[in-house]
Amino acid sequence: MRAYHTPLGRGWGCEEFVCTVSDGHVTDSSPLFGLDCEMCLTCVGLEVTRVALVDSSGRCVLDELVKPPNPIIDYCTRFSGITQAILAPVSTRLADVQSRLQQLLPPDAVLVGHSLDGDLRALYLVHPHVIDTSLLYRQEFGRRFKLKHLAQVVLKREIQSEVRIGHDPCEDALAALHLAQYFIRKGPRETVECLSVCVCVCLQVHAEVVFEHLEGAQLALEHLNGLQINDCMIKVLHTRAHTHTCTHALSLSLSHTHTHTHTHTHTRHYVYISSV
């Protein structure tokens, strides 16, 4: 966990962190709690604006709005659902939420979350027993699946709906909890089978740029192929290539890309550019 920067104690960089009460021991019967936070951008960086905690039965035991101490630059409403009007009457501070979490979590509690290290750091909280579902359900080379994709494939559930403004932290915390429970219940083998399906869900053409002149497509092939932007890899394809004899991704047409990339270990999260 140390490689993923999960706060482990009051060491360097964690001097102001608060520790939960823990007896240092967990068992198979230790309760799991799902945790998720929503953030805003302030003058010092990302700070918590909403915290949710669900118990092992899926009941939401904490859903609290939090007012950051520093001036807010961006409410990140698209993701957080928080606006200035929503946060204006709130008087709850981070210390209040820390105290509530200390009260709610039993000594042998296991905290579950997706990219949990970010939430714990935003909460200035240290908890010794954690499960990070972004590490349980991990792609090759350490890349992480989005919680939305995992919920869709593994749990057969839609979360973070596009018709709603912002994420619901209770919903996300519950999804992470159920993903951890699924992994524990089914084991690694069946989880790997689900992951192979999840990879196929992530493999889709997000955009297609068609060039009217072959010269433009050739420039794209030379200068754009392999370029990564916002965790999205650009892949350039020749649609006039002889696809029935070629196996390399650069020689595949868009119509053949879907069937090929299901088994291709290096072509996920791609933006495809094709020539005419």
C-alpha positions as CSV (number, residue, x, y, z in Angstrom):
1,M,0.0,0.0,0.0
2,R,2.9,2.3,0.6
3,A,3.5,2.6,-3.1
4,Y,0.0,4.1,-3.5
5,H,0.6,6.7,-0.8
6,T,-2.0,5.5,1.6
7,P,-1.4,7.4,4.9
8,L,0.0,4.8,7.4
9,G,0.8,6.9,10.4
10,R,2.0,10.2,11.7
11,G,5.2,10.0,9.7
12,W,6.5,12.5,7.2
13,G,3.7,14.3,5.5
14,C,1.1,13.0,7.9
15,E,1.9,15.1,11.0
16,E,-1.5,16.8,11.1
17,F,-3.4,13.5,10.5
18,V,-5.9,12.1,12.9
19,C,-5.8,8.3,13.7
20,T,-8.8,6.2,14.2
21,V,-9.1,3.9,17.3
22,S,-7.8,0.4,16.4
23,D,-6.8,-2.7,18.3
24,G,-4.4,-3.7,15.6
25,H,-6.2,-7.0,14.7
26,V,-8.7,-7.9,12.1
27,T,-10.5,-11.3,11.6
28,D,-12.8,-12.8,9.0
29,S,-15.7,-11.4,10.9
30,S,-14.3,-7.8,11.1
31,P,-16.9,-5.4,9.7
32,L,-16.3,-3.6,6.3
33,F,-17.3,0.0,5.9
34,G,-17.5,1.8,2.5
35,L,-16.1,5.3,2.4
36,D,-16.3,8.0,-0.3
37,C,-15.6,11.7,-0.4
38,E,-16.5,14.5,-2.8
39,M,-14.0,17.4,-3.2
40,C,-13.7,21.0,-4.3
41,L,-10.7,23.0,-5.4
42,T,-9.5,25.6,-2.9
43,C,-6.5,27.9,-2.9
44,V,-4.4,25.1,-1.2
45,G,-5.7,22.2,-3.4
46,L,-8.5,19.6,-3.2
47,E,-10.5,19.7,0.0
48,V,-13.5,17.7,1.2
49,T,-17.0,19.0,0.8
50,R,-19.0,15.8,1.4
51,V,-18.3,12.5,3.2
52,A,-20.3,9.3,3.1
53,L,-19.8,6.1,5.1
54,V,-21.9,2.9,4.7
55,D,-21.7,-0.1,7.0
56,S,-21.3,-3.8,6.0
57,S,-25.1,-4.2,5.5
58,G,-25.1,-1.3,3.0
59,R,-26.8,1.2,5.4
60,C,-25.5,4.8,5.1
61,V,-24.4,5.8,8.6
62,L,-22.8,9.1,7.6
63,D,-23.6,11.5,4.9
64,E,-22.2,14.9,5.8
65,L,-21.5,18.2,4.0
66,V,-18.3,19.8,5.0
67,K,-17.2,23.4,4.7
68,P,-13.5,23.8,3.8
69,P,-11.5,26.3,5.8
70,N,-9.9,27.9,2.7
71,P,-11.5,30.0,-0.1
72,I,-13.1,27.8,-2.8
73,I,-11.9,28.3,-6.4
74,D,-13.9,25.6,-8.1
75,Y,-16.8,23.6,-6.6
76,C,-16.2,20.9,-9.1
77,T,-20.0,20.6,-9.4
78,R,-19.9,18.3,-12.4
79,F,-18.4,15.6,-10.2
80,S,-19.2,16.6,-6.7
81,G,-22.8,17.9,-7.2
82,I,-21.9,20.7,-4.7
83,T,-22.7,24.3,-5.4
84,Q,-22.1,27.5,-3.6
85,A,-25.8,27.6,-2.5
86,I,-25.6,24.1,-1.1
87,L,-22.5,24.7,0.9
88,A,-23.4,28.3,2.1
89,P,-25.4,27.3,5.2
90,V,-23.1,24.4,6.2
91,S,-21.2,24.8,9.5
92,T,-19.7,21.3,9.7
93,R,-15.9,21.4,9.6
94,L,-13.3,18.6,8.8
95,A,-12.6,18.1,12.5
96,D,-16.3,17.4,13.1
97,V,-16.3,14.7,10.5
98,Q,-13.1,13.2,11.8
99,S,-14.6,12.9,15.2
100,R,-17.7,11.2,13.8
101,L,-15.7,8.7,11.9
102,Q,-13.7,7.9,15.0
103,Q,-16.9,7.2,16.8
104,L,-18.6,5.2,14.0
105,L,-15.6,2.9,13.2
106,P,-15.1,0.0,15.6
107,P,-11.5,-1.0,16.5
108,D,-11.4,-3.8,14.0
109,A,-13.2,-2.0,11.2
110,V,-11.9,-2.4,7.6
111,L,-12.3,0.7,5.4
112,V,-13.2,0.1,1.8
113,G,-13.0,2.6,-1.0
114,H,-12.0,3.2,-4.6
115,S,-8.7,5.0,-4.8
116,L,-9.0,5.2,-1.0
117,D,-5.7,6.9,-0.5
118,G,-7.0,10.1,-2.0
119,D,-10.0,10.1,0.3
120,L,-8.0,9.4,3.4
121,R,-5.5,12.1,2.6
122,A,-8.3,14.6,2.0
123,L,-9.8,13.6,5.4
124,Y,-6.4,13.9,7.1
125,L,-7.2,10.4,8.5
126,V,-5.1,7.4,9.2
127,H,-6.8,4.0,9.4
128,P,-4.6,0.8,9.6
129,H,-7.0,-1.6,7.9
130,V,-8.1,-0.8,4.3
131,I,-9.2,-2.4,1.1
132,D,-8.7,-0.3,-2.1
133,T,-10.9,-1.7,-4.8
134,S,-8.9,0.1,-7.5
135,L,-6.0,-2.2,-6.5
136,L,-8.2,-5.4,-6.2
137,Y,-9.6,-4.9,-9.7
138,R,-6.4,-3.7,-11.4
139,Q,-5.4,-3.7,-15.0
140,E,-2.0,-4.7,-16.3
141,F,0.9,-2.4,-15.6
142,G,-0.9,-1.0,-12.5
143,R,-3.6,1.0,-14.3
144,R,-6.9,1.3,-12.5
145,F,-10.4,0.7,-13.7
146,K,-13.0,3.4,-13.1
147,L,-15.5,2.6,-10.4
148,K,-18.3,3.2,-12.8
149,H,-17.0,0.5,-15.2
150,L,-16.5,-2.0,-12.4
151,A,-20.0,-1.4,-11.0
152,Q,-21.5,-1.9,-14.5
153,V,-19.7,-5.2,-15.2
154,V,-19.2,-6.8,-11.8
155,L,-22.3,-5.6,-9.9
156,K,-24.6,-5.1,-13.0
157,R,-25.4,-1.7,-11.6
158,E,-25.3,1.8,-13.0
159,I,-23.8,4.5,-10.9
160,Q,-22.7,8.1,-11.6
161,S,-25.6,8.5,-14.0
162,E,-25.1,11.2,-16.6
163,V,-28.6,12.5,-16.1
164,R,-27.7,13.5,-12.5
165,I,-25.4,16.4,-11.7
166,G,-22.5,15.1,-9.6
167,H,-21.7,11.8,-8.0
168,D,-23.5,10.4,-5.0
169,P,-20.8,9.5,-2.4
170,C,-23.3,7.1,-0.7
171,E,-23.8,5.3,-4.0
172,D,-20.0,5.2,-4.7
173,A,-19.2,4.0,-1.2
174,L,-21.8,1.2,-1.5
175,A,-20.4,0.2,-4.9
176,A,-16.9,-0.1,-3.5
177,L,-18.1,-2.0,-0.5
178,H,-20.0,-4.5,-2.7
179,L,-17.0,-4.9,-5.0
180,A,-14.8,-5.8,-2.0
181,Q,-17.5,-8.2,-0.7
182,Y,-17.8,-9.8,-4.2
183,F,-14.0,-10.3,-4.4
184,I,-14.0,-11.9,-0.9
185,R,-17.0,-14.1,-1.7
186,K,-16.0,-15.2,-5.2
187,G,-12.2,-15.3,-5.0
188,P,-9.5,-14.2,-7.5
189,R,-10.3,-16.7,-10.2
190,E,-13.9,-15.6,-10.8
191,T,-12.9,-11.9,-10.4
192,V,-10.3,-12.3,-13.2
193,E,-13.1,-13.5,-15.5
194,C,-15.2,-10.4,-14.6
195,L,-12.1,-8.2,-15.3
196,S,-11.8,-9.6,-18.8
197,V,-15.3,-8.5,-19.5
198,C,-14.6,-5.1,-17.9
199,V,-11.7,-4.6,-20.2
200,C,-14.0,-5.2,-23.2
201,V,-16.4,-2.5,-21.8
202,C,-13.5,0.0,-21.6
203,L,-12.3,-0.8,-25.1
204,Q,-14.4,1.4,-27.3
205,V,-13.9,4.0,-30.0
206,H,-14.3,7.4,-28.3
207,A,-13.6,9.5,-31.4
208,E,-12.8,9.1,-35.1
209,V,-11.1,11.7,-37.2
210,V,-11.4,11.2,-40.9
211,F,-8.8,12.8,-43.2
212,E,-9.8,14.0,-46.7
213,H,-6.1,13.7,-47.8
214,L,-3.8,10.8,-47.3
215,E,-1.0,13.3,-46.3
216,G,-2.9,14.3,-43.2
217,A,-3.4,10.7,-42.1
218,Q,0.3,10.0,-42.6
219,L,1.2,12.9,-40.4
220,A,-1.1,11.7,-37.7
221,L,0.4,8.2,-38.0
222,E,3.9,9.7,-37.6
223,H,3.3,12.2,-34.9
224,L,0.1,11.2,-32.9
225,N,0.3,7.5,-32.7
226,G,1.0,6.5,-29.1
227,L,0.4,9.9,-27.6
228,Q,-1.4,9.8,-24.3
229,I,-3.8,12.6,-23.3
230,N,-5.7,12.5,-20.0
231,D,-5.1,8.8,-19.5
232,C,-6.4,8.2,-23.1
233,M,-4.1,6.7,-25.7
234,I,-4.3,7.9,-29.3
235,K,-4.1,5.0,-31.8
236,V,-3.8,5.6,-35.5
237,L,-5.3,3.1,-37.9
238,H,-5.2,2.6,-41.7
239,T,-8.7,1.8,-42.9
240,R,-7.3,0.8,-46.4
241,A,-5.0,-1.8,-44.9
242,H,-5.4,-5.4,-45.8
243,T,-6.9,-6.3,-42.5
244,H,-7.4,-10.0,-43.2
245,T,-3.6,-10.6,-43.3
246,C,-2.5,-8.1,-40.6
247,T,-2.5,-8.5,-36.8
248,H,-0.8,-5.3,-35.7
249,A,-3.2,-2.6,-34.4
250,L,-1.8,0.0,-36.8
251,S,-3.0,-2.1,-39.7
252,L,-6.6,-2.7,-38.5
253,S,-9.6,-0.9,-39.7
254,L,-12.2,0.5,-37.3
255,S,-14.7,-2.2,-38.2
256,H,-12.2,-4.9,-37.1
257,T,-10.9,-3.1,-34.0
258,H,-13.6,-4.2,-31.6
259,T,-13.1,-7.9,-32.1
260,H,-9.3,-7.6,-32.1
261,T,-8.9,-5.5,-29.0
262,H,-10.9,-7.9,-26.8
263,T,-7.8,-10.0,-26.7
264,H,-5.2,-7.3,-27.2
265,T,-3.4,-6.5,-23.9
266,H,-2.1,-3.1,-24.9
267,T,-5.0,-1.4,-26.6
268,R,-7.4,-0.1,-24.0
269,H,-8.7,3.5,-23.5
270,Y,-7.7,4.4,-27.1
271,V,-8.9,7.2,-29.3
272,Y,-8.8,5.9,-32.8
273,I,-7.9,8.0,-35.8
274,S,-8.5,6.6,-39.3
275,S,-7.6,7.7,-42.7
276,V,-9.8,7.6,-45.8
